[in-house]
Amino acid sequence: MFSILKEEKCYRKLFAAGIINGIGDRFSQVAMLGLQLQLTGSGFAVGLTMCLRLVPFLFFGTLGGILADRLPRKTILVVTDLVRILFALSFLFVHNKENVWIIYVSSFVLAIGEAIYAPARKSSIPQLVKEINLVQVNSMEQVLTGAVLIGGAFSGGIAAYFFGPQIPFLLNALSFLLAAGILSTIPFPEKQQFEQTKTETKQSPAFWTVKKVLFSSFALQILFLAEMVLPFISGFDNVLISVYAVKVYALGDLGVGLFYGALGIGLMLSSLAANRLKGNLLAPGTVFMILEGLSIVILSQVKHPALAVLFFICNAWMGGIGGTCFDSVLMKETPKEHQGVIFGLLATIGNTIIGIAMLAAGAALDFVPPRVMGLSAGLALMVVGLCFMGLIFVKKTHRQRA
């Protein structure tokens, strides 16, 4: 991990900026939701805020990808971080129930910024790192997610508890400022290369670009199908984490923190195994998808909380390796001049499906026991993974015959 960060100096700065503004955002999110619940006493208000953080991806995710192909990506990253400072600070003005509208508006705008920021950042990775290091760098992205999950959510809760929500809100604004400063020092590709890319992307509308890219690669077709399934399972899992902690194991908020911490640990550990993967990673990614489903099935049946923590770590470990494989294939198979629009479309699809899945899971839990829901989600993931393996085998056999 450290050798990659030492070798890839540009990615090192991108990684540092991601850690800083990711932890800052988690700080703010924990404090903001706690403040909102304290002022309104309404679980629906909290659910609405979470929904507002996902809706912008439906409308702005693809737009963010198109902008990433037509504008300098460093400009997009720096500007979105700077603009979000103002809305991060706006939470400081929420003092009573009448000010709660500020939370809704600012949460929505901050999510718009993330919807534009995310595809620009992801499509910057293949530009900034050597192709031979893509797998290791994508495994570092799992480390980043795990570190943010542990450091942001856990530390944010402690900071909000001891110092009040104002400190996390200020730290979030400061994190955006620091991240923008770091990003501004990254030397992105030469202007001539960018101008060539911009000219190529202007020659065809985004829809035809996506269609052309998809039809050119079997691997991308599989990844788009996976993007329809994995976020749906992830949405159910997000809801089940809290339900398992509170209702199944009776651990309360402590259990929620433990289970999220376990996910963070699993994601960080996944980089150790992912760094050793080589060659065509589509099949290994699908294998770990099946194993993740099996782990979810076992988790749904374990009785002891300690075993639940262990299997949450396993879930994230296998999911992190699979995610590394799929992201590496995606970056290698997608032409660089079209990566912005493809990554933006995937972000739009993924976050929209997660939102739908979370709403569906919340409604279904009124009728379906949590363990049954977890069992069903794990089995569904295994079945889809086996179907993908079948498609990969048929495609490989067809190529050998040809």
C-alpha positions as CSV (number, residue, x, y, z in Angstrom):
1,M,0.0,0.0,0.0
2,F,2.7,2.5,1.0
3,S,4.8,1.6,-2.1
4,I,1.9,2.4,-4.4
5,L,1.3,5.7,-2.6
6,K,5.1,6.5,-2.9
7,E,5.2,5.6,-6.6
8,E,2.0,7.2,-7.7
9,K,2.5,10.7,-6.4
10,C,-0.5,12.2,-8.2
11,Y,-2.8,9.5,-6.8
12,R,-1.4,10.0,-3.4
13,K,-2.7,13.5,-3.4
14,L,-6.1,12.4,-4.8
15,F,-6.2,9.7,-2.1
16,A,-5.4,12.2,0.7
17,A,-8.1,14.6,-0.6
18,G,-10.6,11.8,-0.6
19,I,-9.8,10.7,3.0
20,I,-10.1,14.3,4.2
21,N,-13.4,15.4,2.6
22,G,-14.8,11.9,3.1
23,I,-14.2,11.9,6.8
24,G,-15.4,15.5,7.1
25,D,-18.6,14.6,5.3
26,R,-19.2,11.6,7.6
27,F,-18.6,13.9,10.6
28,S,-21.2,16.3,9.4
29,Q,-23.7,13.6,8.5
30,V,-23.7,11.9,11.9
31,A,-24.0,15.3,13.7
32,M,-26.7,16.6,11.3
33,L,-28.9,13.5,11.6
34,G,-28.6,13.6,15.4
35,L,-29.5,17.3,15.5
36,Q,-32.4,16.7,13.2
37,L,-33.8,13.9,15.3
38,Q,-33.3,16.0,18.5
39,L,-35.2,18.9,17.0
40,T,-38.0,17.1,15.2
41,G,-38.2,13.7,17.0
42,S,-39.3,12.3,13.7
43,G,-37.8,9.2,12.1
44,F,-39.5,10.2,8.9
45,A,-37.6,13.5,8.8
46,V,-34.3,11.6,9.0
47,G,-35.4,9.2,6.3
48,L,-36.4,12.1,4.1
49,T,-33.0,13.6,4.5
50,M,-31.3,10.4,3.6
51,C,-33.5,10.1,0.5
52,L,-32.6,13.7,-0.5
53,R,-28.9,12.7,-0.4
54,L,-29.5,10.0,-3.1
55,V,-32.1,11.8,-5.4
56,P,-29.5,14.2,-7.0
57,F,-27.6,11.2,-8.4
58,L,-30.7,10.4,-10.5
59,F,-30.6,13.8,-12.1
60,F,-27.0,15.0,-11.9
61,G,-24.9,11.8,-11.9
62,T,-24.9,11.4,-15.7
63,L,-24.5,15.2,-16.1
64,G,-21.4,15.0,-13.9
65,G,-20.0,12.3,-16.1
66,I,-20.6,14.4,-19.3
67,L,-19.0,17.4,-17.7
68,A,-16.0,15.2,-16.7
69,D,-15.5,14.4,-20.4
70,R,-15.8,18.0,-21.6
71,L,-14.2,20.1,-18.9
72,P,-10.9,19.9,-17.0
73,R,-11.4,17.4,-14.2
74,K,-9.2,19.3,-11.8
75,T,-11.4,22.3,-12.2
76,I,-14.6,20.2,-11.5
77,L,-13.0,18.7,-8.4
78,V,-11.7,21.9,-6.9
79,V,-14.8,24.0,-7.7
80,T,-17.3,21.5,-6.3
81,D,-15.3,21.3,-3.0
82,L,-15.1,25.0,-2.7
83,V,-18.8,25.5,-3.4
84,R,-19.8,22.9,-0.8
85,I,-18.0,24.8,1.9
86,L,-20.9,27.4,2.1
87,F,-23.6,24.7,2.4
88,A,-21.6,22.7,4.9
89,L,-21.4,25.9,7.1
90,S,-25.2,26.5,6.7
91,F,-25.9,23.8,9.3
92,L,-24.5,26.1,11.9
93,F,-27.7,28.2,11.6
94,V,-30.1,25.4,12.5
95,H,-31.1,26.1,16.1
96,N,-34.8,25.1,16.3
97,K,-37.5,23.2,14.4
98,E,-38.3,26.2,12.2
99,N,-34.7,26.1,10.8
100,V,-34.9,22.4,9.8
101,W,-35.6,23.4,6.2
102,I,-31.9,24.4,6.0
103,I,-30.9,20.8,6.6
104,Y,-33.1,19.6,3.7
105,V,-31.9,22.3,1.2
106,S,-28.2,22.0,2.1
107,S,-28.2,18.2,2.2
108,F,-29.7,18.2,-1.3
109,V,-27.1,20.7,-2.7
110,L,-24.2,18.9,-1.0
111,A,-25.5,15.7,-2.7
112,I,-25.6,17.5,-6.1
113,G,-21.9,18.4,-5.5
114,E,-21.1,14.8,-4.8
115,A,-23.0,13.6,-7.9
116,I,-20.8,15.9,-10.0
117,Y,-17.6,15.2,-8.1
118,A,-17.7,11.4,-8.0
119,P,-17.5,10.6,-11.7
120,A,-14.9,13.3,-12.3
121,R,-12.8,11.8,-9.5
122,K,-13.2,8.2,-10.6
123,S,-12.4,8.9,-14.2
124,S,-9.3,10.8,-13.1
125,I,-7.7,7.7,-11.7
126,P,-6.8,6.1,-15.0
127,Q,-5.4,9.4,-16.1
128,L,-3.1,9.8,-13.1
129,V,-1.8,6.3,-12.5
130,K,0.1,3.7,-14.6
131,E,-2.1,1.0,-16.0
132,I,0.0,-1.7,-14.4
133,N,-1.0,-0.3,-11.0
134,L,-4.7,0.0,-11.6
135,V,-5.6,-3.1,-9.5
136,Q,-3.5,-1.9,-6.6
137,V,-4.9,1.6,-6.8
138,N,-8.5,0.3,-6.9
139,S,-7.8,-1.8,-3.8
140,M,-6.6,1.5,-2.2
141,E,-10.1,2.9,-3.0
142,Q,-11.5,0.2,-0.8
143,V,-9.1,1.2,2.0
144,L,-10.3,4.8,1.6
145,T,-13.9,3.8,1.9
146,G,-13.1,1.7,5.0
147,A,-11.1,4.4,6.6
148,V,-13.8,7.0,6.0
149,L,-16.4,4.6,7.4
150,I,-14.5,3.9,10.6
151,G,-12.9,7.3,11.1
152,G,-15.7,9.5,9.9
153,A,-18.8,7.8,11.4
154,F,-17.3,6.6,14.7
155,S,-15.2,9.8,15.4
156,G,-18.0,12.0,14.2
157,G,-20.4,10.5,16.7
158,I,-17.8,11.0,19.5
159,A,-17.2,14.6,18.5
160,A,-20.9,15.4,18.3
161,Y,-21.5,13.8,21.7
162,F,-18.8,15.7,23.6
163,F,-18.6,19.0,21.7
164,G,-22.0,19.4,20.1
165,P,-22.8,19.4,16.4
166,Q,-21.2,22.7,15.6
167,I,-17.6,21.3,15.7
168,P,-18.3,18.6,13.2
169,F,-20.0,21.1,10.9
170,L,-16.9,23.4,11.1
171,L,-14.6,20.5,10.5
172,N,-16.6,19.4,7.4
173,A,-16.2,22.9,5.9
174,L,-12.5,22.9,6.7
175,S,-12.1,19.4,5.1
176,F,-13.6,20.7,1.8
177,L,-11.1,23.6,1.9
178,L,-8.1,21.4,2.6
179,A,-9.1,18.9,-0.1
180,A,-9.5,21.6,-2.7
181,G,-6.1,22.9,-1.8
182,I,-4.5,19.4,-2.3
183,L,-6.4,18.8,-5.5
184,S,-5.3,22.1,-7.0
185,T,-1.6,20.9,-6.8
186,I,-2.2,17.7,-8.9
187,P,-0.7,18.0,-12.4
188,F,-3.4,16.5,-14.6
189,P,-2.8,15.5,-18.3
190,E,-1.5,18.1,-20.8
191,K,-4.0,20.5,-22.3
192,Q,-3.4,19.2,-25.8
193,Q,-4.6,15.7,-24.7
194,F,-7.7,17.2,-23.0
195,E,-8.6,19.2,-26.1
196,Q,-8.4,16.1,-28.2
197,T,-10.6,14.2,-25.8
198,K,-13.1,17.1,-25.7
199,T,-13.3,17.2,-29.5
200,E,-13.9,13.4,-29.7
201,T,-16.7,13.5,-27.1
202,K,-18.5,16.4,-28.9
203,Q,-18.8,14.4,-32.0
204,S,-21.5,12.1,-30.7
205,P,-24.3,12.5,-28.1
206,A,-23.9,10.8,-24.7
207,F,-26.5,8.1,-25.4
208,W,-24.8,6.9,-28.6
209,T,-21.5,7.1,-26.8
210,V,-22.7,4.7,-24.1
211,K,-24.3,2.4,-26.6
212,K,-21.1,2.2,-28.7
213,V,-18.9,1.6,-25.7
214,L,-21.2,-1.1,-24.3
215,F,-21.5,-3.0,-27.6
216,S,-17.8,-3.0,-27.9
217,S,-17.1,-5.0,-24.7
218,F,-18.7,-8.1,-23.2
219,A,-17.1,-7.3,-19.9
220,L,-18.8,-3.9,-19.7
221,Q,-22.1,-5.5,-20.5
222,I,-21.6,-7.9,-17.5
223,L,-20.6,-4.9,-15.3
224,F,-23.7,-2.9,-16.2
225,L,-25.8,-5.9,-15.3
226,A,-23.9,-6.2,-12.0
227,E,-24.6,-2.5,-11.4
228,M,-28.3,-3.3,-11.5
229,V,-28.0,-6.0,-8.8
230,L,-25.2,-5.1,-6.4
231,P,-26.7,-1.7,-5.3
232,F,-30.1,-3.4,-4.7
233,I,-28.5,-5.9,-2.3
234,S,-26.4,-3.1,-0.8
235,G,-29.6,-1.1,-0.1
236,F,-31.1,-4.0,1.8
237,D,-27.9,-4.5,3.7
238,N,-27.8,-0.9,4.8
239,V,-31.2,-1.2,6.3
240,L,-30.5,-4.6,7.9
241,I,-27.3,-3.4,9.7
242,S,-29.3,-1.2,12.0
243,V,-32.1,-3.7,12.3
244,Y,-29.7,-6.5,13.2
245,A,-28.0,-4.4,15.8
246,V,-31.2,-3.0,17.5
247,K,-33.8,-5.7,17.0
248,V,-32.0,-9.0,16.5
249,Y,-29.1,-8.7,18.8
250,A,-30.5,-5.9,21.1
251,L,-27.2,-4.0,21.1
252,G,-28.7,-0.6,20.3
253,D,-26.4,2.2,19.0
254,L,-23.3,0.4,20.2
255,G,-24.2,-2.5,17.8
256,V,-24.7,-0.1,14.9
257,G,-21.3,1.3,15.5
258,L,-19.7,-2.1,15.9
259,F,-21.2,-3.4,12.7
260,Y,-20.3,-0.4,10.6
261,G,-16.8,-0.6,12.1
262,A,-16.6,-4.2,11.0
263,L,-17.5,-3.2,7.5
264,G,-14.8,-0.7,7.5
265,I,-12.2,-3.2,8.7
266,G,-13.3,-5.7,6.0
267,L,-12.9,-3.1,3.3
268,M,-9.4,-2.2,4.5
269,L,-8.4,-5.8,4.7
270,S,-9.7,-6.5,1.2
271,S,-6.8,-4.6,-0.3
272,L,-4.3,-7.2,1.0
273,A,-5.9,-9.9,-1.2
274,A,-6.9,-7.7,-4.1
275,N,-3.3,-6.6,-4.6
276,R,-2.4,-10.2,-5.5
277,L,-4.9,-10.6,-8.3
278,K,-3.7,-10.5,-11.9
279,G,-4.9,-11.1,-15.4
280,N,-8.6,-11.0,-16.4
281,L,-10.4,-10.0,-13.2
282,L,-14.0,-10.4,-14.4
283,A,-14.3,-14.1,-13.4
284,P,-12.6,-13.6,-10.0
285,G,-14.8,-10.6,-9.2
286,T,-17.9,-12.8,-10.0
287,V,-16.5,-15.6,-7.7
288,F,-16.2,-13.1,-4.8
289,M,-19.7,-11.9,-5.6
290,I,-21.0,-15.4,-5.0
291,L,-18.9,-15.8,-1.8
292,E,-20.2,-12.5,-0.5
293,G,-23.8,-13.8,-1.0
294,L,-22.9,-17.0,0.9
295,S,-21.5,-14.9,3.7
296,I,-24.7,-12.8,3.9
297,V,-26.7,-16.1,4.0
298,I,-24.6,-17.4,7.0
299,L,-24.8,-14.0,8.7
300,S,-28.6,-14.1,8.6
301,Q,-28.5,-17.3,10.7
302,V,-25.8,-16.7,13.3
303,K,-27.0,-16.3,16.9
304,H,-24.0,-14.7,18.7
305,P,-23.2,-11.0,18.2
306,A,-19.4,-11.7,18.0
307,L,-20.0,-14.1,15.1
308,A,-22.2,-11.4,13.4
309,V,-19.2,-8.9,13.7
310,L,-17.0,-11.6,12.1
311,F,-19.3,-12.1,9.2
312,F,-19.8,-8.4,8.6
313,I,-16.0,-8.2,8.2
314,C,-16.2,-11.2,5.8
315,N,-19.0,-9.5,3.8
316,A,-17.0,-6.3,3.4
317,W,-13.8,-8.2,2.7
318,M,-15.3,-10.2,-0.2
319,G,-17.3,-7.3,-1.5
320,G,-14.2,-5.1,-1.4
321,I,-12.2,-7.6,-3.5
322,G,-15.1,-8.0,-5.9
323,G,-15.4,-4.2,-6.2
324,T,-11.7,-3.9,-6.9
325,C,-11.9,-6.5,-9.7
326,F,-14.9,-4.9,-11.3
327,D,-13.5,-1.3,-11.1
328,S,-10.2,-2.4,-12.6
329,V,-12.0,-4.2,-15.5
330,L,-14.2,-1.1,-16.0
331,M,-11.2,1.3,-16.2
332,K,-9.3,-1.0,-18.6
333,E,-12.3,-1.7,-20.9
334,T,-13.7,1.8,-21.1
335,P,-11.9,4.2,-23.5
336,K,-10.4,7.1,-21.6
337,E,-12.2,9.7,-23.6
338,H,-15.6,8.3,-22.5
339,Q,-14.9,7.3,-18.9
340,G,-16.6,10.3,-17.5
341,V,-20.0,9.7,-19.0
342,I,-19.8,5.9,-18.3
343,F,-18.8,6.3,-14.7
344,G,-21.4,9.1,-14.2
345,L,-24.1,6.8,-15.7
346,L,-23.1,3.9,-13.4
347,A,-23.2,6.3,-10.4
348,T,-26.7,7.4,-11.4
349,I,-27.9,3.8,-11.8
350,G,-26.2,2.6,-8.6
351,N,-27.4,5.3,-6.2
352,T,-30.9,5.3,-7.6
353,I,-31.3,1.6,-7.1
354,I,-29.8,1.8,-3.6
355,G,-32.5,4.4,-2.7
356,I,-35.3,2.3,-4.1
357,A,-33.9,-0.8,-2.3
358,M,-33.7,1.0,1.0
359,L,-37.3,2.2,0.7
360,A,-38.4,-1.3,-0.3
361,A,-36.5,-2.9,2.6
362,G,-38.0,-0.5,5.1
363,A,-41.5,-1.3,3.9
364,A,-40.9,-5.1,3.7
365,L,-39.6,-5.3,7.3
366,D,-43.1,-4.6,8.5
367,F,-44.0,-8.1,7.1
368,V,-40.8,-10.0,6.7
369,P,-38.5,-11.0,9.6
370,P,-35.0,-9.5,9.3
371,R,-33.3,-12.9,9.2
372,V,-35.5,-14.1,6.3
373,M,-34.8,-10.9,4.4
374,G,-31.1,-11.3,4.9
375,L,-31.3,-14.9,3.8
376,S,-33.2,-13.9,0.7
377,A,-30.7,-11.1,-0.2
378,G,-27.7,-13.5,0.1
379,L,-29.4,-16.2,-2.0
380,A,-30.3,-13.7,-4.7
381,L,-26.7,-12.4,-4.9
382,M,-25.4,-16.0,-5.2
383,V,-27.9,-16.8,-7.9
384,V,-27.0,-13.7,-9.9
385,G,-23.3,-14.4,-9.5
386,L,-23.8,-18.0,-10.8
387,C,-25.7,-16.7,-13.8
388,F,-22.8,-14.3,-14.5
389,M,-20.4,-17.2,-14.3
390,G,-22.5,-19.1,-16.8
391,L,-22.5,-16.2,-19.2
392,I,-18.7,-15.8,-18.9
393,F,-18.2,-19.5,-19.5
394,V,-20.5,-19.5,-22.6
395,K,-18.6,-16.4,-24.0
396,K,-15.2,-18.1,-23.3
397,T,-16.3,-21.3,-25.0
398,H,-17.7,-19.4,-28.0
399,R,-14.4,-17.5,-28.4
400,Q,-12.4,-20.8,-28.3
401,R,-14.6,-22.3,-31.0
402,A,-14.3,-19.2,-33.1
